[in-house]
Protein backbone atom coordinates (compact mmCIF):
# COMPACT_ATOMS: atom_id res chain seq x y z
CA UNK A 1 0.00 0.00 0.00
CA UNK A 2 1.40 3.43 -0.89
CA UNK A 3 2.35 5.82 1.94
CA UNK A 4 3.12 9.51 2.25
CA UNK A 5 6.72 8.76 1.22
CA UNK A 6 5.35 7.95 -2.23
CA UNK A 7 4.07 11.51 -2.64
CA UNK A 8 6.55 13.57 -4.72
CA UNK A 9 8.29 16.17 -2.54
CA UNK A 10 7.38 18.98 -4.93
CA UNK A 11 3.68 18.26 -4.39
CA UNK A 12 3.66 19.06 -0.65
CA UNK A 13 4.18 22.82 -0.92
CA UNK A 14 1.66 22.95 -3.76
CA UNK A 15 -0.95 21.23 -1.58
CA UNK A 16 -0.20 23.67 1.23
CA UNK A 17 -0.40 26.73 -1.00
CA UNK A 18 -3.72 25.63 -2.49
CA UNK A 19 -5.12 25.01 1.00
CA UNK A 20 -3.97 28.46 2.14
CA UNK A 21 -5.49 30.21 -0.87
CA UNK A 22 -8.76 28.30 -0.51
CA UNK A 23 -8.97 29.20 3.19
CA UNK A 24 -8.21 32.86 2.52
CA UNK A 25 -10.83 33.12 -0.22
CA UNK A 26 -13.38 31.47 2.02
CA UNK A 27 -12.34 33.78 4.83
CA UNK A 28 -13.16 36.85 2.76
CA UNK A 29 -16.73 35.64 2.39
CA UNK A 30 -17.06 35.00 6.13
CA UNK A 31 -15.57 38.38 7.07
CA UNK A 32 -18.17 40.14 4.92
CA UNK A 33 -20.96 37.94 6.27
CA UNK A 34 -19.95 38.24 9.93
CA UNK A 35 -22.42 40.25 12.00
CA UNK A 36 -24.84 40.38 9.06
CA UNK A 37 -28.29 38.76 8.78
CA UNK A 38 -28.44 35.28 7.23
CA UNK A 39 -30.54 32.15 7.21
CA UNK A 40 -30.13 29.56 9.96
CA UNK A 41 -31.39 25.98 9.97
CA UNK A 42 -30.90 23.21 12.51
CA UNK A 43 -29.37 19.75 12.27
CA UNK A 44 -29.83 16.87 14.70
CA UNK A 45 -28.93 17.79 18.28
CA UNK A 46 -29.52 20.78 20.54
CA UNK A 47 -28.08 24.02 19.14
CA UNK A 48 -26.52 22.13 16.20
CA UNK A 49 -27.21 24.83 13.69
CA UNK A 50 -26.00 25.59 10.18
CA UNK A 51 -26.01 28.86 8.25
CA UNK A 52 -26.28 29.48 4.54
CA UNK A 53 -22.57 30.27 4.55
CA UNK A 54 -21.52 26.79 5.70
CA UNK A 55 -22.63 25.35 2.35
CA UNK A 56 -21.52 28.37 0.31
CA UNK A 57 -18.01 28.40 1.75
CA UNK A 58 -17.66 24.63 1.52
CA UNK A 59 -18.62 24.70 -2.15
CA UNK A 60 -16.13 27.49 -2.82
CA UNK A 61 -13.30 25.54 -1.17
CA UNK A 62 -14.06 22.29 -3.01
CA UNK A 63 -14.47 24.06 -6.36
CA UNK A 64 -11.20 25.93 -5.91
CA UNK A 65 -9.24 22.78 -5.00
CA UNK A 66 -10.84 20.75 -7.81
CA UNK A 67 -9.59 23.27 -10.35
CA UNK A 68 -6.05 22.52 -9.20
CA UNK A 69 -6.50 18.80 -8.50
CA UNK A 70 -9.49 17.42 -10.45
CA UNK A 71 -8.79 13.81 -9.49
CA UNK A 72 -8.61 14.31 -5.75
CA UNK A 73 -11.26 13.12 -3.29
CA UNK A 74 -13.13 15.13 -0.65
CA UNK A 75 -14.75 14.59 2.72
CA UNK A 76 -16.59 17.70 3.88
CA UNK A 77 -18.89 18.41 6.80
CA UNK A 78 -21.95 19.62 4.91
CA UNK A 79 -21.81 17.68 1.63
CA UNK A 80 -20.09 14.45 2.66
CA UNK A 81 -17.85 12.46 0.30
CA UNK A 82 -16.92 13.52 -3.22
CA UNK A 83 -14.84 11.71 -5.83
CA UNK A 84 -14.05 8.09 -6.52
CA UNK A 85 -10.34 8.00 -7.24
CA UNK A 86 -8.69 5.12 -5.36
CA UNK A 87 -5.18 5.68 -3.99
CA UNK A 88 -5.44 9.43 -4.39
CA UNK A 89 -5.35 12.38 -2.01
CA UNK A 90 -8.36 13.02 0.22
CA UNK A 91 -9.16 16.58 1.29
CA UNK A 92 -11.00 16.89 4.62
CA UNK A 93 -12.84 20.19 5.04
CA UNK A 94 -14.79 22.06 7.69
CA UNK A 95 -16.05 25.32 6.16
CA UNK A 96 -16.95 26.91 9.51
CA UNK A 97 -15.68 25.19 12.64
CA UNK A 98 -17.58 27.05 15.32
CA UNK A 99 -20.81 27.78 13.46
CA UNK A 100 -22.66 28.54 16.70
CA UNK A 101 -20.10 31.27 17.47
CA UNK A 102 -20.34 32.62 13.92
CA UNK A 103 -24.13 32.70 14.07
CA UNK A 104 -24.05 34.58 17.38
CA UNK A 105 -21.46 37.13 16.21
CA UNK A 106 -18.69 35.69 18.39
CA UNK A 107 -15.38 36.06 16.50
CA UNK A 108 -14.04 32.62 17.44
CA UNK A 109 -14.49 30.28 14.49
CA UNK A 110 -12.25 28.88 11.79
CA UNK A 111 -11.91 27.28 8.40
CA UNK A 112 -10.15 23.91 8.54
CA UNK A 113 -8.63 22.24 5.47
CA UNK A 114 -6.41 19.14 5.40
CA UNK A 115 -4.89 17.17 2.55
CA UNK A 116 -4.44 13.51 3.47
CA UNK A 117 -3.07 10.40 1.82
CA UNK A 118 -3.59 6.81 2.98
CA UNK A 119 -4.51 7.95 6.47
CA UNK A 120 -1.69 10.46 6.89
CA UNK A 121 -2.17 14.21 6.94
CA UNK A 122 0.21 15.88 4.47
CA UNK A 123 -0.86 19.48 4.87
CA UNK A 124 -3.18 21.30 7.24
CA UNK A 125 -4.53 24.84 7.43
CA UNK A 126 -6.68 26.44 10.13
CA UNK A 127 -7.69 30.05 9.53
CA UNK A 128 -9.59 32.51 11.69
CA UNK A 129 -10.64 35.20 9.20
CA UNK A 130 -11.66 37.68 11.90
CA UNK A 131 -8.24 37.74 13.62
CA UNK A 132 -6.34 36.94 10.37
CA UNK A 133 -4.48 34.16 12.19
CA UNK A 134 -3.36 31.55 9.68
CA UNK A 135 -2.07 28.29 11.17
CA UNK A 136 -0.25 26.08 8.66
CA UNK A 137 1.44 22.71 8.98
CA UNK A 138 3.23 20.57 6.40
CA UNK A 139 4.38 17.03 7.07
CA UNK A 140 8.02 16.98 8.22
CA UNK A 141 8.28 20.72 7.53
CA UNK A 142 6.95 22.21 10.77
CA UNK A 143 3.97 24.24 11.94
CA UNK A 144 3.59 28.01 11.60
CA UNK A 145 1.37 30.92 12.57
CA UNK A 146 1.46 33.66 9.95
CA UNK A 147 4.92 32.43 8.96
CA UNK A 148 6.41 32.19 12.46
CA UNK A 149 7.38 28.70 13.72
CA UNK A 150 5.16 27.12 16.34
CA UNK A 151 6.09 24.97 19.31
CA UNK A 152 3.98 23.40 22.04
CA UNK A 153 4.38 24.55 25.64
CA UNK A 154 6.90 23.12 28.11
CA UNK A 155 4.50 22.81 31.06
CA UNK A 156 5.04 19.41 32.68
CA UNK A 157 2.85 19.61 35.80
CA UNK A 158 -0.89 19.34 35.25
CA UNK A 159 -1.71 21.60 38.20
CA UNK A 160 0.19 24.41 36.43
CA UNK A 161 -1.48 23.92 33.05
CA UNK A 162 -4.15 25.81 31.14
CA UNK A 163 -6.58 23.44 29.45
CA UNK A 164 -9.27 23.63 26.80
CA UNK A 165 -12.25 21.43 26.05
CA UNK A 166 -15.47 21.22 24.10
CA UNK A 167 -18.78 19.46 24.53
CA UNK A 168 -20.96 17.51 22.09
CA UNK A 169 -24.44 18.73 21.24
CA UNK A 170 -25.81 15.81 23.29
CA UNK A 171 -23.70 16.62 26.37
CA UNK A 172 -26.77 16.19 28.59
CA UNK A 173 -26.49 12.45 27.93
CA UNK A 174 -22.98 12.48 29.45
CA UNK A 175 -21.38 10.35 26.67
CA UNK A 176 -18.20 8.57 27.81
CA UNK A 177 -18.49 10.40 31.16
CA UNK A 178 -17.64 13.75 29.57
CA UNK A 179 -19.34 15.75 32.33
CA UNK A 180 -17.47 13.77 34.98
CA UNK A 181 -14.18 14.43 33.20
CA UNK A 182 -14.86 18.15 33.21
CA UNK A 183 -15.63 18.04 36.92
CA UNK A 184 -12.43 16.08 37.56
CA UNK A 185 -10.27 18.70 35.85
CA UNK A 186 -12.21 21.54 37.48
CA UNK A 187 -11.44 20.12 40.92
CA UNK A 188 -7.73 20.51 40.15
CA UNK A 189 -8.25 24.26 40.16
CA UNK A 190 -6.68 24.71 36.72
CA UNK A 191 -8.06 27.27 34.23
CA UNK A 192 -10.19 25.68 31.52
CA UNK A 193 -11.27 27.43 28.33
CA UNK A 194 -14.07 26.53 25.95
CA UNK A 195 -13.64 28.40 22.65
CA UNK A 196 -16.36 26.68 20.65
CA UNK A 197 -14.05 25.71 17.78
CA UNK A 198 -12.11 22.46 18.18
CA UNK A 199 -9.84 23.36 15.28
CA UNK A 200 -8.82 26.58 17.03
CA UNK A 201 -8.36 24.70 20.30
CA UNK A 202 -5.85 22.39 18.63
CA UNK A 203 -4.14 25.26 16.84
CA UNK A 204 -3.77 26.98 20.22
CA UNK A 205 -2.16 23.84 21.68
CA UNK A 206 0.28 23.83 18.76
CA UNK A 207 1.03 27.51 19.49
CA UNK A 208 1.66 26.84 23.18
CA UNK A 209 -1.33 28.94 24.26
CA UNK A 210 -3.05 25.89 25.72
CA UNK A 211 -1.13 23.02 27.28
CA UNK A 212 -3.75 20.40 26.42
CA UNK A 213 -7.18 19.98 24.86
CA UNK A 214 -9.68 17.15 25.15
CA UNK A 215 -13.10 16.43 23.72
CA UNK A 216 -15.25 13.34 23.87
CA UNK A 217 -16.22 13.12 20.19
CA UNK A 218 -14.88 14.90 17.13
CA UNK A 219 -15.46 14.29 13.42
CA UNK A 220 -12.59 14.00 10.92
CA UNK A 221 -13.19 17.54 9.63
CA UNK A 222 -12.88 18.83 13.19
CA UNK A 223 -9.44 17.37 13.88
CA UNK A 224 -7.65 16.52 10.60
CA UNK A 225 -5.74 19.79 10.15
CA UNK A 226 -5.24 20.17 13.90
CA UNK A 227 -3.67 16.73 14.11
CA UNK A 228 -0.78 17.73 11.85
CA UNK A 229 -0.38 21.11 13.55
CA UNK A 230 -0.02 19.39 16.93
CA UNK A 231 2.46 16.81 15.67
CA UNK A 232 4.60 19.25 13.69
CA UNK A 233 4.72 21.60 16.70
CA UNK A 234 6.11 18.78 18.85
CA UNK A 235 2.91 17.69 20.58
CA UNK A 236 0.94 14.46 20.79
CA UNK A 237 -2.64 13.72 19.76
CA UNK A 238 -4.41 10.40 20.44
CA UNK A 239 -7.71 8.95 21.55
CA UNK A 240 -8.41 8.25 25.23
CA UNK A 241 -6.69 4.85 24.95
CA UNK A 242 -3.51 6.61 23.75
CA UNK A 243 -3.99 5.09 20.31
CA UNK A 244 -3.35 6.94 17.03
CA UNK A 245 -6.38 8.57 15.45
CA UNK A 246 -7.95 7.11 12.31
CA UNK A 247 -8.27 10.13 10.08
CA UNK A 248 -11.64 9.19 8.57
CA UNK A 249 -13.39 8.16 11.80
CA UNK A 250 -14.95 10.08 14.68
CA UNK A 251 -13.07 9.73 17.94
CA UNK A 252 -12.46 11.07 21.43
CA UNK A 253 -9.47 13.41 21.27
CA UNK A 254 -6.62 14.29 23.59
CA UNK A 255 -4.07 16.77 22.27
CA UNK A 256 -1.19 17.86 24.49
CA UNK A 257 2.39 19.05 24.66
CA UNK A 258 3.42 15.39 25.25
CA UNK A 259 4.66 16.07 28.78
CA UNK A 260 1.10 16.23 30.13
CA UNK A 261 -0.43 13.45 28.05
CA UNK A 262 -0.30 10.63 30.59
CA UNK A 263 -1.36 12.96 33.41
CA UNK A 264 -4.37 14.02 31.36
CA UNK A 265 -5.28 10.42 30.56
CA UNK A 266 -5.53 9.64 34.28
CA UNK A 267 -8.58 11.93 34.37
CA UNK A 268 -10.09 10.62 31.13
CA UNK A 269 -10.86 7.10 32.20
CA UNK A 270 -14.10 5.69 30.83
CA UNK A 271 -16.07 3.39 33.15
N, C-alpha and C positions, 0 to 999 in steps of 0.2 A: 504493500500500500504506500502511495506517495506521502511524503511529509513536507513540512515547511522548508526543509533543506533542498527540496526539488524546485522551489520557486526561484526563478532567476533573480539575482541580487539587484539588478536594475529596476525590477518591478516594484520592490518595496517602497522606495520614495515616490513612485508614481501613484501607488495606492494611497499613500499618506496625503499627497497633495490633492488628489481628487476628493478624498474625505474632507479635508480642510475646506476646500472651495465649496463643496456641497453644504457643509455646515454653515459656512458664512453666508451663502445665498439664502438658506433657510432662515438664518438668524435675522436677516434684513426684513423678511416678511413678519417675523414675530415681534421685532422691535416696533414696526409700524402698527401692528395689531394690538400690542400691549396697552392695557387701560382704555381700550375701545370696545364698543358693543359688538357682540357676536353671538351666534347660536350655540346653545349647549344641549347635549343629549346625555342620557345616562346608560351605562353598561351594567352588567350584573354586579351587585355588591353596593353597600352603602357608600355614597359620595364618590363612586367610581364613574366620573363624568368624562366626556369627550367634547371638544369644541370643533367647529368647522375647520380650524387651522391644523388640527392633528392630521387630518386626511390630506389637506392641501400641501402642507409642508412635507409629509411623507412622500406624496406623489412627486413633488419637485426633486427631492433627494434621489429617489429611484430613477426618475427620468434622466437626471444629470449624470448619474453613474453609468446608466445603460448606454448613454452616448459614447462614453469612454471605453466601456467593457460590455459589449452587447451579449456576450456569452457567459456572464456571471450570474449567480443565483442570489436570491434575496429572501430574508426572513424579517418581516417588519410588523410592528405592534398592531397597526390598524388593518392592514390588508393581507397579512399572513405570508405564505410562501409564494415566491415567483421563480420561474425558470426551471428547467429540467436538463441541466448540463452536468452529468456525473463527473466526479474528480475535478471540479472547478471551484473557484473561489466563491464563498458565501458571504454576502454582506448582511449584517444584523443591525437593524435600525430602530431607534426610538425617536420619533419626530419631536415630541415634547415630553421629556421625563420630568414630571412635576406639573401635570395638567391642572390639578386642583389649585396649586399656587398661581399658575398663569391665569386661570379663570377668575381668581379672586384678587388679581392685581398685586400679587406678591412676587417680587423680582428674583425668586429663587427657583429656576427651572433650567433645563438644558436640552440640547440636541446631542444624541449619542449615536455614533456611527462606528462600526467595527468591520474590518475585512478579515475573514477567517479562511483557513484551509485545513481540511482534514482534522478539525477539532482544535486547531491552534489559532490564536489571534495573531495576525501579522501586523495590523495597524489599528489604532484606536484613537478616536477624537471625541472629546466632550466639550461642548461650547455653551457658555452662558451669554446670550446675545445682549442682555441688559448691562452686565458688568464688563463685557468684551473680554472675558477670560477664556482663553483657548488652551485646553489641555490636550497634548498630543503625545502618543507613544508609538514607537516602532520597534518591532521585535529585534532584540540584541543591539538596539541603537539608542536606548534611553527613553526617558519621559521628560516632558517640557511643559512649562506654562508660559505662553507668549514668548517662546524662544529661550527661556532660562531653564537650566536643568533642575529637575525635581529629585528630592530624596525624602524618604519617610523619616519620621521622628526617631529619636534615640531613647525615648522614655522606656524604662525597663521594669518599673514598678507600677502595678495596676492602680494602686491607691493615688498615684500622682498623674494619672492619665486624664485626657479629655476624650470622651467617647461620643459616638453618633449611632443612631438607630432609626428604623422606620417600622411602620406597622401595616399589616395587610388590611384590605377593606373589610374583612370579616374578623377583625381583631377580637370582637366580642365573644367569638367562639373559642378564644385562647388556643389557637393551633400550635402544636408542639411546645406548649407551655410558654408562649411568647410574653404573656403578661407577667408570669412568674419570673422570667429572665430579667425583664425590666425592673421589677421590684428588687431582685437580687443585686443588680448593679447599683440601683438607687441607694440601697442600704450601705454601700461602700462609701457614700458621700462624695462620689466623683461627679464632675459636671457632665451632663449628657445633652446632646443637641439632636434636634429632629428637624432637618431642613425641608423634607418633603420631596427630595429628588435623590434617589439612590445613586444615580450616576455622579452627581455632585459630591455626595458623601464619600464615594470611593476616590474621586479626584482629590478631595481634601485630605484623605489619608495619604495619597501619593505625594501631596505637597507638604506633608508634615503638620498640617493644621489640626487634624484629628489623629489620635494615636491608634484608634481602632474603630471599626464599624461592623455592626451585625444586623441581620434582618432575617426573619423566619422563612420568607418565600419571595424569591425574585425570579422574573422571567429572563430568558437569554438577552433580550434587548435592553433590560435594565443593567446587566452586569458585564456584557461582553467587552465593551471598550474599557470599562473600569478595571477589569481583570488585568489587561496588559499594562495599564498605567501603574497599578499596584506593583506588579512584578518588576517592571522596568525601573521603578523608583526604589527597589530593594525590599519591598514588602512581601507579604504572603497572603494568599486568598484561597480558602477551602470551604467545604461544607462543615457542618457541626461534628462530623466524624473525622475531621482533618484529612479528608480525601479530596483529590483534585476535582474541580468542577467539570461537568460535561457541558460544553458550550451551547448545545441545542436543547437543554433540558432545564426546567425550573428547579430551584434548589434553595435550601437555607444557605446563607452567606456569612462568613466571617472574614473580614479583611483587616490586617494589622501590620504593624511595623516589624513583624517576626518576633521580636523580643517579648511581646505581650500575648502571643497567640495561645500558648498553652494555659496561661493564667485566665484568659478570656474563656477558653473552652471549659474550664472548671465550673463556670457559671451558666454554661449553655447545655447542660445535660438534659436529655429528654427522657422522661419516665415512661 
